[in-house]
Each structure stands twice: as C-alpha cells, then as structure tokens.
C-alpha cells in the first residue's frame, strides 16, 4: 500500500485502513518463549555445519558490496505437494553442502511472517518480517523425493517459531550460537522482480554499495512464470565474482535436479554436482598426458653417464667422490656379489647404512641384480626392522660393517659394504636383466593403521616417468648439485639420489654429523645449489649463510607465509607435494614469490590430478570446492606389499565420472590413487592444499598414522585409554601429543573427582611415564615418539563407546 502511494494515485483513508498492527505486537508479546527455546534447542542440537562462505579471519567485517543477477528456468511438477519454495531451499542447501563439504547445513532465511496466527495479517500495514536459521541435515542415502519432504516439514516447523528473534536464539546455548554464525541468507519472493526503473530497485542498487548488507552472501529469489530470477549481493573480499558465478551455476544445477521428475528416486549422494562449465574446465586442465618413460632406472642412469664428461662427478660425499663411470663400475662389482648370495629377479633387498656415497652404490647394485631395494633406518628399533625384513621375505640385507652383527641376529644374511670391500671385488660383467620395466624398483615403508609399517611398491617405469617429469619441473639439470639430506626411509631421499642422476647432476652427501649439526656449513663446503627440505628444517637456516643455494624446494609438510618471507627473495623457491604412492612428487609450484599463498602446491607433474567429493570418489568436485585429491597416470605405485585390502581401498579404477571426463590415455582401465588429502582447485588451475582427510598427519616431514601410535599405546598394560593428536592451534600446535589415562590412577585420588570433567593428574604419573616411553620406543621410530604427554583422570567416551577425540583435543 505504501508502494502504491508513491507510484500511483494517493489512496483514500478507507483504502489505507485495515487490521490494526497492534494485534501483531500483542501476538509477539504473547509468544511462549519456553516452548520456542525448546524448539530451537532441538532444531539446532549438535549442529556441525561448516559455514559458507568462510570469512578470511574471525574478526572480518563483511560488506556485500557487489551484486549480480542470475536467471534460471523453473520446472514445475503438476500435482506435486512440494512447493517451489521448498525446491529452492533444497537446491540452496545442496549448494551450500557442496561448497562447505558438510552434510549439516545452516543458512539464514528471511520470511514474510504473514503466516503468523494473527487475524488479517495478510492486509496489515507494518513490518512482519523475520529472519531464522534454517538447518538441513542432508542424509546422502535419502532419495531426492525424501529430501524434499524433509525440507518442507523442517520449513513448516520453523515457521511456527519464526518470530522468536535472532538474539534470543543465539543466546540459548553453544549449539544455537554456532548455528547463528551462518554467513549466507536467502529470501524467497513470490512474483517476478519489479522493473529496474522502479523506486525500489533504485534503492536496492544504491544500498548494494553500502554496509547495509552485513552478510557476505545474500540471495533474493523471485519466483516468476517459468523462471527464477535471483539477485545476489556478495562480498568480493570473501568470494570472487567468477567464483560467485560458479556458485550460482551450481545452484541452478541443483534446482534442476530437485525439480526433475526423473530424479525423484535418485539418492542424494548420486546426484551430479558438477556443472558443464566446470567439467569443461577440468578437462582443459587435464588434457595433456605425460610421456611414459618405459625403462629401467639403472639403464637411464647408465645412459646419462655415457654422455657425461669422463670426470663429471656423480657423487660428492664426505667419504669419497665418484664419477659416473666409477659409480657404474663399483655398483656392478657389488651386484655380482649379491648375485653370488642368491639375489635375483623378484628378490627384495633391504639396506641399512649411515650417510655415505656407498648408499647410492648399493641401490644401483640391487637394481642391477633385477631386485628391488628397501631403505632401513639404523635408528629404528629392532622390532620395527624385523617386521620389515619379515614382510619383504629378505634373505640378504646390505649394511655397513657396524650394523652387521645387529642385522644378522634379526633374520637375514648381512652382506657388508665398505670402500675396502668393494675395492677388493674383482671386475665383473653386469648381471643380465631378467625383469620388465613394470617390475618393482623399490618399496618404501610408511606408518600403517594396524600398528605395522605399510610398504608402497613403486615400479621402474613409474619412477622413471615421474623422475623425468618432476626433475624438469623443479629445474634439475647437469649443473645441479643436489643436497642429499632426507632420511633414507623418507622417499625424498630417493629423489635426491636417483632423480639427480637421471638428470646428470651431482649428489652431495654430508655426514650424519654435518647433516644434524652444521647443515648450512655443509651446503657451503659442498657448493650445493639445489636442496629439498621440510619447512621445519628450512626455518633453521639463514639464507645469508647459503649464498650458493639457487633452488630450494619445500615439501613433506605445509609451507607457511613465514617460510616464503624468509626465502622467496634469496632463492628460486618451490612448493612440492607428493605421497610415496605417486613416485614421490605429484604436483609442484615452481615459482613461489612473496605474494604467493603458502597452500598453493601448483599443478600436476607426471600425471593428472582430479578433485572428488571427499566422501564419494564417484563424484567430481566443482572448481573451488574442497575435496579429496586423486592422482592418475603412469607415476602411481603398484599397491601395498601383501595388503590387498588396503591396496583396493587406495588404488581404484574407473570411477563413474570417467566416461564423462576423457583422459589423454587410450587405456580402457584408468587407475587412480586416493591421496586422502583435501585440496581445492583455484580458478587458474592451481591446487590449494587444505589438510588431511583422515587420521594421518605429518610429523617432522614424515607421514604418521596416529592410529599406529595409539595401537601401541593400547597394548601397554599401564594405560587405560590413550589417543594421539597433532593440534592445529594452541600451545601444542604442530606437535605430536599423547593424552592418556592410566589404570593405576583412574578414580584413585580425591583430586581426580569431577564426573565428566577431564583433569590433569601428571604429578602422580611421572614414574610410570618413564616406563611407557621406553616400551613405546621399542616399537616406534624416534620421530614417532610423542613430544608431549598429558595424563588425565579419564578420557570421555562417545555414546558409541569410542574415545571422544574431538572433545579431548579441543580440551
């Protein structure tokens, strides 16, 4: 009526009269807050929504200063009890679910309030609007039809308490406060939007440039005749214009899905969440196939040695220098000794040695016997080494003389390696090749979920393909003098040695003492110009102390802005990513600058990278949506040694989207490795690392299954309950922490009282912790031993009987 007064002839007093607005005010005053409180407590109970869009920081002040208009067709189902508004709510809930990677969704909805039980409210002059938190729990196993019925019922229930008030709802409890942190708002209007020259649209356009809109994302949906027109106000500092367009395209796709009669019996988890534009973009990103290098590793290195100068150093180590010719000769002599000891095709030969030139000699000798090598760490406890020897059925192990007695007592025959021993071996002919390029080249053991190490099998052609690609991507060539820093049980060491040799560079090997006590000095003395380090190690070195270092690659754990600030101006800084299962490197950002984001790991190297729904690898994730990273191509490993179940879970073939996403490969069987890492694709095709999907973490640059630590904790008779964690914030951020309760201390001290409350009781536990640490050290490597131990009176349990990990870690 007010609008008509402005746009048409003035109304008469009779026309302006109607139901009194005071009736509505009396209705509000009479609301039973106790009933409303119980409803909102129930409606928002145990909310776990991840709000979308995510603000850049907790104190960010949103201002929806940009606007776009999006139009999409409306499909109406005649005779259906499901309203168009319900389909819009459902489509938006599915969109928010996709972009927040959560099935629990909360968004604000502004409603007219004209359905309140007040006589004549439809004609009443006055504001009856209300804004309410709409909570939708999108069960993936529900059909679309079931989901629509659920959403319609939820909406009806909310409307009975729509005038409770935001501030009151927010103050009810922790869950309601969390829900009221929603960052997007929807308003659904029946009737098409007014023409753009009206007073109201002029006002709307003017307000779009002000702080009137306090949410970073707001949708005003106008239901027209066969069309939905949505006015979108958004904060460009939170979500870019191009990404906002993608979100709205996603919304249109979801609206089409929940409006199609053909999809009513489709499960929610089976709905396509990828728009045609995103699909085309993904295909453009993954259009080129990496050439397969179908060769044996040692043959590639031998060929490189032939084209090098006679005196070109392959190894510059603390103990000796070796040219490519000398390296080839010494490794052939040692290979002959191994053959005499029964090593041949299908053999797996571990080696256990300190840092020296002889490790590279030993690796090539094992490969020349048509066998596969397995790195061991002398610092590991006997139990861990024995487990690995048993797993690989080792009959022979190469070792330094100082470890011969120890290894010989464990299981296999110890073949000692030293400069003198190799010198005394008479010249011999290289053993004949009796394997294919698909045969295993090495097995690298990482932490496993059952308490046992897990062996990843990498073949010759996979590594040769990967090394050729990632070496080029990271600037390796004949002039590269590459630091061999990584522990041999960390697969980065294999890259430092073999990838360097494949590209004709020189491997620089400091002693263990230099590596741990004077790394910067060793880099200078050896004239190292290329190094791969974990960010934690790089942070210990001042760039000014290593002036000859030209290229620094950071990998193994997440880079931070501090690392970029320290190094980007002094070296060619790179960010590398790759699990062992992808031949060491799967993606590289080769040009990290001062303006780069630390999470940017660049683009795929050696294979193809795809992002899928974090809970369903049969669905590709849209651009900008966090999902699980899958790697495809010739660089992926063969699987896990003697672990077909884990291999089948991690290495998959032909997910359902394959037929819609053509590969450059012509193979009908496409293999993918599920990394378990959460990433999202940036609009320019770069991969942004977000974290781990499961319980696996990085500690000291190496992957660790927290469950392996917990497995051994649970086996200790002194421990009642124990869990391991690496907190992402707080005083223990980034540290491996154990929280445990002890059998002897549970409920035995008055100070431990407190019911559900966890309390530290460390003063009573010190004598027992010494023994627990000692016992844990018998099974785990030193870097896997927790740095912090917290003893509590009890660890609370979930209703399922499982430890309440989230509560304990947050505590």
URVENDA-V142034 format. One line per field, one symbol per residue. ss: DSSP state (@ for helix, = for strand, . for the rest). phi: phi as a letter, one per 30 degrees, with the letter a starting at -180 (. if undefined). A space follows every 50 residues. Layout:
ss: ???
phi: ???
This chain:
ss: .@@@@@@.....@@@@....@@@@@@@@@...@@@@@@@@@@@....... ...............========..........@@@@@@@@@@@@@@@@@ ...========.........@@@......========.....=@@@@@@@ @@@@@@@@@......@@@@@...@@@@@@....=======........@@ @@@@@@@.........=======...========......@@@@@@@@@@ @@@@@@@@@.@@@...=@@@.....@@@@@@@@@@...........@@@@ @@@@@@@.....=====...===@@@@@@@@@@@@@@@@@.......=== ==....@@@@@@@@@@@@...=====.....@@@@@@@@@@....====. @@@@@@@@....====..@@@@@@...............=======.... ...======@@@@@@@@@@@@@@.......===........@@@@@@@@@ @@...====..@@@@@@.@@@@@@@....====.@@@@....@@@..... ====......@@@@@@@....======..@@@....======.......= ..==...======..=====......======......==...@@@@@@@ ===..@@@@@..........===========.....======...====. .====@@@@@@@@@....========.........=======.......@ @@.......=.@@@.@@@@@@@@@@@@....@@@...=====....=... ..=.@@@@@@.
phi: .dedddcbdeddeddddleddddddddddcddddddeddddddcdhdbdc dbddddadcdcdbdccbbcbbbdccccdidddddddddedddddddeddc hbdcbbbdbccdidcddbeiddcddldbebcbdccbccdedddddddddd ddddddddddbdcdjeddedddaddddddddecbbbbccdjdddedcded ddddddddcccecccdbbccccdcdibccccccacddcbddddddddddd edddddddcdddcdcddedcddccdedddddddddcdccdedcdbdeddd dddddddddecddcbbbdcacbdeddddddddddddddddcjdaeidbcd bbbddaddddeddddddddicccbdccedddeddddededdchdcbbdad edcdddddddacddcdbaddddddddebdeeddbbcddddcabccbdcdc jcdcccccdddddddddddddddcidadddccdccdeddcdedddecdde ddcidcdccddeddeccadddddddchdbbbcbdeddeddcdeddbdddc bbccajaddbddddddcddcbdcbccbldedchibcabcdbdcdcddddd cibdbiaccbccedcaddbddddicdaddccbkdddddkcdhbddddddc ccbheddedcbecddcddcccbcddiccbbdddcjdccdckcdcccbcbh icdbdeddddedddddddcdbabcabecaidceicdcccbccedcdiccd dddkidddbdbddcceeddeddedddddccdedcdedbbbcbdacdcded jdddddddddd
